[in-house]
Amino acid sequence: MKYYEKIILKNGKECILRNATAADAKEIKVHRIIVAGETDYMLRYPDELTMTEEEEAKTLEKKENSVDEMMLIAEIDGKLVANAGIYPIGRFDRIKHKADFGVSVKKAYWGMGLGTIMLERMIDIARTAGYEKLNLEVIEGNESAIRIYEKYGFKLYGTEEKGFRYRNHTYAAIHHMHLEL
């Protein structure tokens, strides 16, 4: 899917929202590694992000040409500062009406409203792609994200205790939320 929009953030900065392309592979790989090291709420540790730049480029090319999945990136001053995506849960008839959603914002850009803006855009994009339901997972303790998701109508439908196990042998629950589109 393709997308392009210029917006002004609440701090007055111009931000470009656009679909990621194969040319963004290196920068996206670096972004993911940075964000994974800045918070305990991401799925992987930085050293677990092992996809090569070439593999990332192929994945991004597929998404760019897809009618039902997308990676959206946010750029400020020419730098990638956030990304979000919708991904089909599956292509079988019984589940192709649902998509998963995820978002990440570099810590230096928290508090600018980027996560909320990207969530809004991805909800619209999911509707355009024909999805009827958007699913996400959020880690217990990530209260600011939970508040935003609830504000946009996401409902909690389950909690998996000890869903995350950290390397220091502590645990966190994963909350499963969905939005009926």
C-alpha positions as CSV (number, residue, x, y, z in Angstrom):
1,M,0.0,0.0,0.0
2,K,1.1,3.5,-0.7
3,Y,0.7,6.6,1.5
4,Y,2.1,10.1,1.8
5,E,1.1,13.0,4.0
6,K,2.8,16.1,5.5
7,I,1.6,17.1,9.0
8,I,2.5,19.6,11.6
9,L,3.1,18.2,15.1
10,K,1.9,19.9,18.3
11,N,5.5,21.2,18.8
12,G,5.3,23.0,15.3
13,K,7.7,20.5,13.6
14,E,6.8,19.3,10.1
15,C,6.5,15.5,9.8
16,I,6.2,13.4,6.7
17,L,4.1,10.2,7.0
18,R,4.7,7.8,4.2
19,N,4.8,4.1,3.4
20,A,8.1,2.5,3.8
21,T,9.9,1.3,0.6
22,A,12.7,-1.1,0.0
23,A,15.1,1.8,0.0
24,D,14.3,2.4,3.7
25,A,15.5,-1.1,4.7
26,K,18.8,0.0,6.4
27,E,17.2,2.9,8.3
28,I,14.3,0.7,9.5
29,K,16.7,-2.0,10.7
30,V,18.6,0.7,12.7
31,H,15.3,2.2,14.0
32,R,14.1,-1.2,15.3
33,I,17.4,-1.9,17.1
34,I,17.4,1.6,18.7
35,V,13.7,1.4,19.8
36,A,14.1,-2.2,21.2
37,G,16.9,-0.9,23.4
38,E,14.9,2.1,24.7
39,T,12.0,0.3,26.2
40,D,11.0,-3.0,27.8
41,Y,7.7,-2.9,25.9
42,M,9.0,-4.2,22.6
43,L,8.8,-7.8,21.5
44,R,12.5,-8.3,21.0
45,Y,15.9,-7.3,22.4
46,P,18.2,-5.4,20.0
47,D,20.4,-8.4,19.5
48,E,17.4,-10.5,18.4
49,L,16.8,-8.3,15.4
50,T,18.7,-10.4,12.9
51,M,16.9,-9.8,9.6
52,T,19.5,-8.7,7.0
53,E,19.1,-5.5,5.1
54,E,18.3,-7.5,1.9
55,E,15.6,-9.5,3.7
56,E,14.1,-6.3,5.1
57,A,14.1,-4.7,1.6
58,K,12.2,-7.7,0.2
59,T,9.7,-7.5,3.0
60,L,9.2,-3.8,2.5
61,E,8.8,-4.2,-1.3
62,K,6.1,-6.8,-0.7
63,K,4.3,-4.4,1.7
64,E,4.5,-1.5,-0.8
65,N,2.8,-3.6,-3.5
66,S,0.2,-5.1,-1.1
67,V,-3.4,-4.2,-0.9
68,D,-3.8,-5.4,2.7
69,E,-0.6,-4.6,4.6
70,M,1.6,-1.6,5.2
71,M,4.5,-0.2,7.1
72,L,4.0,3.5,7.7
73,I,7.0,5.6,8.7
74,A,7.3,9.1,10.2
75,E,10.2,11.3,9.2
76,I,11.3,14.6,10.9
77,D,14.1,16.6,9.4
78,G,14.8,13.6,7.1
79,K,15.2,11.1,9.9
80,L,13.0,8.1,10.6
81,V,11.6,8.6,14.1
82,A,8.6,6.2,14.2
83,N,6.9,3.4,12.3
84,A,3.6,1.5,12.5
85,G,2.2,-1.4,10.6
86,I,-0.8,-3.5,9.9
87,Y,-0.3,-7.1,9.0
88,P,-2.9,-9.7,8.0
89,I,-3.4,-12.4,10.6
90,G,-3.9,-14.8,7.8
91,R,-5.2,-15.0,4.3
92,F,-7.7,-17.8,5.0
93,D,-11.4,-16.9,4.5
94,R,-12.3,-17.3,8.1
95,I,-9.6,-14.9,9.4
96,K,-8.7,-12.5,6.6
97,H,-11.1,-9.9,8.0
98,K,-8.6,-9.3,10.9
99,A,-5.2,-7.5,11.1
100,D,-2.5,-7.0,13.7
101,F,-1.2,-3.6,14.5
102,G,2.0,-2.4,16.0
103,V,3.8,1.0,16.5
104,S,7.2,2.2,17.7
105,V,8.5,5.7,18.4
106,K,12.0,6.6,19.2
107,K,12.2,7.9,22.8
108,A,13.5,11.3,21.8
109,Y,10.2,11.8,20.0
110,W,7.8,10.6,22.8
111,G,5.2,13.2,23.8
112,M,4.8,14.8,20.4
113,G,1.6,12.9,19.6
114,L,3.3,10.7,16.9
115,G,2.0,7.5,18.3
116,T,-1.5,8.8,18.3
117,I,-1.3,10.2,14.8
118,M,0.1,7.0,13.5
119,L,-2.6,5.0,15.2
120,E,-5.3,7.2,13.6
121,R,-3.8,6.8,10.2
122,M,-3.4,3.0,10.6
123,I,-7.0,2.7,11.7
124,D,-8.1,4.5,8.5
125,I,-5.7,2.4,6.4
126,A,-7.0,-0.8,7.9
127,R,-10.6,0.2,7.0
128,T,-9.6,1.1,3.5
129,A,-7.9,-2.3,3.2
130,G,-11.2,-3.9,4.1
131,Y,-10.4,-5.2,7.6
132,E,-13.2,-5.5,10.1
133,K,-11.1,-5.9,13.2
134,L,-7.7,-4.6,14.3
135,N,-5.8,-6.5,17.0
136,L,-2.8,-5.5,19.1
137,E,-0.8,-6.6,22.1
138,V,0.3,-4.2,24.8
139,I,2.5,-5.0,27.8
140,E,1.2,-4.4,31.3
141,G,2.7,-1.2,32.7
142,N,2.6,0.6,29.4
143,E,-0.3,2.8,30.7
144,S,0.1,5.7,28.2
145,A,-0.3,3.3,25.3
146,I,-3.3,1.5,26.9
147,R,-5.0,4.9,27.5
148,I,-4.5,5.9,23.9
149,Y,-5.8,2.6,22.6
150,E,-8.9,2.8,24.9
151,K,-9.5,6.4,23.7
152,Y,-9.8,5.1,20.2
153,G,-12.2,2.3,21.1
154,F,-9.9,-0.7,21.6
155,K,-11.3,-3.2,24.1
156,L,-9.4,-5.6,26.3
157,Y,-10.3,-9.2,25.4
158,G,-7.8,-11.1,27.4
159,T,-4.6,-11.0,29.4
160,E,-1.8,-13.5,29.2
161,E,-0.1,-13.7,32.6
162,K,3.7,-14.1,32.2
163,G,3.4,-13.4,28.5
164,F,6.8,-11.7,28.5
165,R,9.8,-13.2,30.2
166,Y,12.7,-10.8,30.5
167,R,16.3,-11.9,30.6
168,N,16.5,-11.0,34.3
169,H,13.9,-13.7,34.9
170,T,11.0,-11.3,35.7
171,Y,7.7,-11.4,33.9
172,A,5.1,-9.1,32.5
173,A,1.5,-9.8,31.3
174,I,0.5,-9.2,27.7
175,H,-2.9,-7.5,27.3
176,H,-4.8,-8.4,24.1
177,M,-6.9,-5.7,22.7
178,H,-9.1,-5.3,19.6
179,L,-11.0,-2.6,17.7
180,E,-14.1,-3.4,15.7
181,L,-13.8,-1.4,12.5
